[in-house]
Amino acid sequence: MTSTPLSRSEAKDLTRRRLIRAAYAILDEEGEAGLTTVKVSKAAGIAQSSFYVHFKDRQELLRALGEQAGERLRGAMREARHRAREVPGDRERHREAFRIPLEAICRHPALFRLGLRARHDPSSPLQEFAVETAAAYRAHLVADLASFGFPTERESDRRRLEMIADGIGALTNAMAIGHIDGRYPDLEEAVDVLVAFSYGYLRLLRKDSSAWSGNPPSTPPDAPPAEVCPEPGESSKKGNL
């Protein structure tokens, strides 16, 4: 049985995906210093000249890696948050929303470190992209919190959600670095810390939401996650991130 020949666009897309897979593997094994166009082309099984058909240079390849990883991770995180909200009493679903980004970071630590460094390095050709990527993660979490019913009408409401999103992002990065460096060997302990912080900011949002709506806070300070942020007339839909 003969296979149908690939069209030109299909063949080009296949080669691009091979280059990206090869780049991920080299980054994971050798770090940023080992990532060269020569090595990537050889690992992908193509001529080096063909590399430039798909990417202008090494920096463009790195942006492609970051874009692909970012889109997949943000989608997985959003799905996990909404799954957690569907069953607010399910602690494991709540934990999964924080486990997913930690595991993703630790899966490709060199790419993560590169992006984190570029974000704070004005001389890096990837700084603008790194800043935009961080903003995309922040916007996703803010949008999810808003969709869960927390107020956004006032500028101070929106600013509060952005501050929380930035805080969770920074803490997630810190826990991931600690795990990668071996200081926090048990990733589940890092998840515990992130979940504990989430209880705090959900209580804060619940308090602000109640004040904003004219209703007094109704949850005790030690309420479990399923009871942190109940919606009016419901038991616990705002309980999870």
C-alpha positions as CSV (number, residue, x, y, z in Angstrom):
1,M,0.0,0.0,0.0
2,T,1.5,3.3,-1.0
3,S,1.2,6.4,1.1
4,T,-0.1,9.7,-0.4
5,P,2.7,12.1,-1.0
6,L,2.7,15.2,1.2
7,S,1.8,18.5,-0.3
8,R,4.5,21.2,-0.3
9,S,2.8,23.0,2.7
10,E,2.4,19.8,4.6
11,A,6.1,18.9,4.0
12,K,7.1,22.4,5.1
13,D,5.0,22.1,8.3
14,L,6.5,18.7,9.1
15,T,10.0,20.0,8.7
16,R,9.2,23.0,11.0
17,R,7.8,20.6,13.6
18,R,10.9,18.4,13.4
19,L,13.1,21.5,14.0
20,I,11.1,22.5,17.0
21,R,11.2,19.0,18.5
22,A,15.0,18.9,17.9
23,A,15.5,22.3,19.5
24,Y,13.5,21.2,22.6
25,A,15.6,18.1,23.0
26,I,18.9,20.0,22.7
27,L,17.8,22.7,25.1
28,D,16.7,20.0,27.7
29,E,20.0,18.1,27.3
30,E,22.6,20.8,26.8
31,G,21.0,24.0,27.8
32,E,21.0,27.3,25.9
33,A,24.7,27.1,25.1
34,G,24.2,23.9,23.1
35,L,21.5,25.3,20.9
36,T,23.0,26.2,17.6
37,T,21.5,26.2,14.1
38,V,24.0,23.5,13.1
39,K,23.0,21.2,15.9
40,V,19.3,21.7,15.5
41,S,19.5,21.1,11.7
42,K,21.5,18.0,12.1
43,A,19.2,16.6,14.9
44,A,16.2,17.3,12.7
45,G,17.8,15.5,9.7
46,I,17.8,18.5,7.3
47,A,20.5,20.6,5.7
48,Q,21.5,23.7,7.6
49,S,20.5,25.9,4.7
50,S,16.9,24.6,5.0
51,F,16.8,25.8,8.6
52,Y,16.6,29.4,7.3
53,V,13.6,28.6,5.2
54,H,11.7,28.2,8.5
55,F,13.4,30.5,10.9
56,K,15.4,33.7,10.3
57,D,17.8,32.9,13.1
58,R,18.2,31.2,16.4
59,Q,16.3,33.9,18.2
60,E,13.2,33.4,16.0
61,L,13.4,29.6,16.8
62,L,13.5,30.4,20.5
63,R,10.4,32.6,20.1
64,A,8.7,29.8,18.3
65,L,9.5,27.4,21.2
66,G,8.2,29.9,23.7
67,E,5.0,30.6,21.8
68,Q,4.2,26.9,21.4
69,A,4.9,26.1,25.0
70,G,3.0,29.1,26.2
71,E,-0.1,28.5,24.2
72,R,-0.3,24.9,25.4
73,L,0.3,25.7,29.0
74,R,-2.2,28.6,29.2
75,G,-4.8,26.4,27.6
76,A,-4.1,23.6,30.1
77,M,-4.2,26.0,33.0
78,R,-7.4,27.5,32.0
79,E,-9.0,24.1,31.5
80,A,-7.8,23.0,35.0
81,R,-9.2,26.2,36.6
82,H,-12.6,25.7,35.1
83,R,-12.6,22.0,36.0
84,A,-11.8,23.0,39.6
85,R,-14.7,25.4,39.7
86,E,-17.1,22.8,38.4
87,V,-16.5,20.7,41.5
88,P,-15.3,23.2,44.1
89,G,-15.1,20.6,46.9
90,D,-12.6,18.5,45.0
91,R,-9.3,19.4,46.5
92,E,-7.3,17.5,43.9
93,R,-8.8,19.5,41.1
94,H,-7.8,22.6,42.9
95,R,-4.3,21.3,43.3
96,E,-4.0,20.3,39.7
97,A,-4.5,23.9,38.6
98,F,-1.2,24.7,40.4
99,R,0.6,21.5,39.6
100,I,0.3,21.9,35.8
101,P,2.4,25.0,35.5
102,L,5.1,23.7,37.9
103,E,5.4,20.5,35.9
104,A,5.5,22.4,32.6
105,I,8.3,24.6,33.8
106,C,10.3,21.7,35.2
107,R,9.9,19.8,31.9
108,H,11.9,22.4,30.0
109,P,14.0,24.3,32.6
110,A,16.5,25.7,30.2
111,L,13.7,27.4,28.1
112,F,12.1,28.7,31.4
113,R,15.4,30.2,32.6
114,L,16.1,31.7,29.2
115,G,12.7,33.5,29.2
116,L,13.0,34.6,32.8
117,R,16.4,36.1,32.2
118,A,15.4,37.8,28.9
119,R,12.4,39.4,30.6
120,H,14.8,41.4,32.9
121,D,17.6,42.0,30.4
122,P,17.1,45.1,28.3
123,S,20.0,43.9,26.0
124,S,18.3,40.6,25.2
125,P,16.7,40.4,21.7
126,L,14.0,38.3,23.4
127,Q,13.0,40.8,26.1
128,E,9.9,42.2,24.3
129,F,8.7,38.7,23.6
130,A,9.4,37.6,27.2
131,V,7.5,40.6,28.6
132,E,4.6,39.9,26.3
133,T,4.5,36.3,27.4
134,A,4.4,37.2,31.1
135,A,1.6,39.6,30.3
136,A,-0.4,36.9,28.5
137,Y,-0.2,34.6,31.6
138,R,-1.4,37.5,33.8
139,A,-4.2,38.4,31.5
140,H,-5.4,34.8,31.4
141,L,-5.6,34.5,35.2
142,V,-7.3,37.9,35.5
143,A,-9.9,36.9,32.9
144,D,-10.6,33.6,34.7
145,L,-11.0,35.3,38.1
146,A,-13.3,37.9,36.5
147,S,-15.3,35.1,34.8
148,F,-15.7,33.5,38.3
149,G,-17.7,36.5,39.3
150,F,-15.2,38.7,41.1
151,P,-15.8,42.4,40.5
152,T,-13.9,44.3,37.7
153,E,-16.0,47.4,37.4
154,R,-13.6,49.7,39.2
155,E,-10.0,50.4,38.3
156,S,-9.0,49.3,41.8
157,D,-10.9,45.9,41.3
158,R,-8.9,45.3,38.1
159,R,-5.7,46.3,39.6
160,R,-6.2,43.9,42.6
161,L,-6.7,41.0,40.2
162,E,-3.6,41.9,38.3
163,M,-1.6,42.1,41.5
164,I,-2.8,38.7,42.5
165,A,-2.0,37.2,39.1
166,D,1.5,38.7,39.2
167,G,2.0,37.3,42.7
168,I,0.9,33.8,41.8
169,G,3.1,33.9,38.7
170,A,6.2,35.0,40.7
171,L,5.5,32.4,43.4
172,T,5.1,29.7,40.8
173,N,8.4,30.6,39.3
174,A,10.1,30.6,42.7
175,M,8.7,27.2,43.6
176,A,9.8,25.8,40.2
177,I,13.3,27.2,40.5
178,G,13.6,25.7,44.0
179,H,12.5,22.3,42.6
180,I,14.9,22.5,39.6
181,D,17.8,23.5,41.9
182,G,17.0,20.6,44.2
183,R,16.1,22.8,47.2
184,Y,12.4,21.6,47.0
185,P,12.8,18.0,45.9
186,D,9.1,17.1,46.4
187,L,7.0,18.9,43.8
188,E,3.8,18.2,45.7
189,E,5.1,20.3,48.6
190,A,5.5,23.2,46.2
191,V,1.9,22.6,45.1
192,D,0.9,22.7,48.8
193,V,2.4,26.1,49.2
194,L,0.7,27.5,46.1
195,V,-2.6,26.2,47.2
196,A,-2.2,27.7,50.6
197,F,-1.5,31.1,49.1
198,S,-4.5,30.7,46.9
199,Y,-6.8,30.3,50.0
200,G,-5.5,33.7,51.1
201,Y,-6.1,35.7,48.0
202,L,-9.5,34.0,47.5
203,R,-10.5,35.1,51.0
204,L,-9.3,38.6,50.1
205,L,-11.3,38.7,46.9
206,R,-14.4,37.4,48.7
207,K,-14.0,40.1,51.3
208,D,-13.6,42.8,48.6
209,S,-16.5,41.3,46.7
210,S,-18.8,41.4,49.7
211,A,-17.9,45.0,50.5
212,W,-18.4,46.0,46.9
213,S,-21.8,44.4,46.8
214,G,-22.9,45.6,50.2
215,N,-23.0,42.2,51.8
216,P,-20.9,41.3,54.9
217,P,-18.3,38.5,54.6
218,S,-19.8,35.2,55.5
219,T,-16.9,32.8,55.5
220,P,-14.8,32.0,58.6
221,P,-11.0,32.7,58.2
222,D,-10.2,29.0,58.3
223,A,-12.8,27.9,55.7
224,P,-11.7,25.1,53.4
225,P,-11.3,25.9,49.7
226,A,-14.8,24.8,48.8
227,E,-16.2,27.4,51.1
228,V,-13.9,30.3,50.5
229,C,-15.9,32.2,48.0
230,P,-19.5,31.0,47.6
231,E,-21.7,33.0,45.2
232,P,-24.9,34.5,46.5
233,G,-27.5,31.8,46.8
234,E,-25.0,29.0,46.1
235,S,-22.8,27.0,48.3
236,S,-19.3,27.2,46.8
237,K,-18.9,27.9,43.1
238,K,-16.1,30.5,43.8
239,G,-14.2,28.1,45.9
240,N,-11.4,27.3,43.6
241,L,-9.1,29.1,41.2
